[in-house]
Structure formats: structure tokens, C-alpha cells
Amino acid sequence: MVGNSVFLQVPGLEALTSVEDGMAMVTETHCRHLPVLSGETLVGVVSIGDLVKASLAEKDFLIKELKSYIKGQ
């Protein structure tokens, strides 16, 4: 029955939540999409794909910075 699987309280993320914490929330709740809130106002919805893309972008940036630092540029 679908009613047995409905969340009574949907977990959400604050707008300033880190990507890492967002990924942890998705993992813990097994939700593919989470609302993004500013206070009690809905400001958007983030998907697991959005979080993975942002995480990869952060890692790519860090790798480029570290390579540049190592090369002394």
C-alpha cells in the first residue's frame, strides 16, 4: 500500500548546507530528491545527481589547484 511508504515529515536541507552534508542526507534517507529551505520557505529541490555533479566539480577544482601549486605556478 502506497500510504505505508509516505513520509509524514519530509527531510530537507538548508540553503547553506554543504554538498558533503547533502550527500550524507541523501544516503541516510534514501531519498533521490530533497527540498532546499531557507527558514521555512522552499527555495528549490536538489537531486542526488545535482549533489554528485557539485561534488565532482569541487574535487576537479581542488585537483587543478594542487597541480598548479606543485608545479609552482
C-alpha positions as CSV (number, residue, x, y, z in Angstrom):
1,M,0.0,0.0,0.0
2,V,1.4,3.4,-1.0
3,G,0.2,5.0,2.1
4,N,2.7,3.0,4.2
5,S,5.6,4.5,2.3
6,V,4.7,8.1,2.6
7,F,6.9,10.4,4.6
8,L,4.9,12.3,7.3
9,Q,7.8,14.7,7.6
10,V,10.0,15.2,4.5
11,P,13.7,15.7,5.3
12,G,15.1,18.9,3.9
13,L,18.3,20.8,3.6
14,E,19.1,24.4,4.5
15,A,20.2,26.5,1.6
16,L,23.7,26.8,3.1
17,T,24.2,23.1,3.7
18,S,27.5,21.8,2.3
19,V,27.5,19.4,-0.7
20,E,29.1,16.8,1.6
21,D,26.3,17.1,4.2
22,G,23.7,17.0,1.4
23,M,25.2,13.7,0.1
24,A,25.1,12.3,3.7
25,M,21.4,13.2,4.0
26,V,20.5,11.6,0.7
27,T,22.4,8.4,1.8
28,E,20.7,8.3,5.2
29,T,17.2,9.0,4.0
30,H,17.3,7.0,0.7
31,C,15.6,10.0,-1.0
32,R,16.7,10.9,-4.5
33,H,15.3,14.4,-4.2
34,L,15.3,16.7,-1.2
35,P,13.7,20.1,-0.7
36,V,16.0,23.1,-0.1
37,L,14.7,25.5,2.6
38,S,15.5,29.0,3.7
39,G,13.9,29.1,7.1
40,E,10.5,27.6,6.4
41,T,10.4,28.8,2.8
42,L,11.0,26.3,0.0
43,V,13.7,27.7,-2.3
44,G,14.4,24.7,-4.5
45,V,14.8,21.0,-4.9
46,V,18.1,19.2,-5.1
47,S,18.6,15.7,-6.6
48,I,21.3,13.2,-5.9
49,G,22.6,13.9,-9.5
50,D,22.9,17.6,-8.6
51,L,24.9,16.7,-5.5
52,V,27.2,14.3,-7.3
53,K,27.9,16.9,-10.1
54,A,28.7,19.5,-7.5
55,S,30.9,17.1,-5.6
56,L,32.9,16.2,-8.7
57,A,33.2,19.9,-9.6
58,E,34.7,20.7,-6.2
59,K,37.1,17.8,-6.5
60,D,38.2,18.8,-10.0
61,F,38.8,22.4,-8.8
62,L,40.9,21.1,-5.9
63,I,43.0,18.8,-8.1
64,K,43.7,21.7,-10.5
65,E,44.8,23.9,-7.7
66,L,47.0,21.3,-6.2
67,K,48.6,20.5,-9.6
68,S,49.2,24.2,-10.1
69,Y,50.8,24.6,-6.6
70,I,53.0,21.5,-7.1
71,K,54.2,23.0,-10.4
72,G,54.9,26.3,-8.7
73,Q,52.5,28.3,-11.0
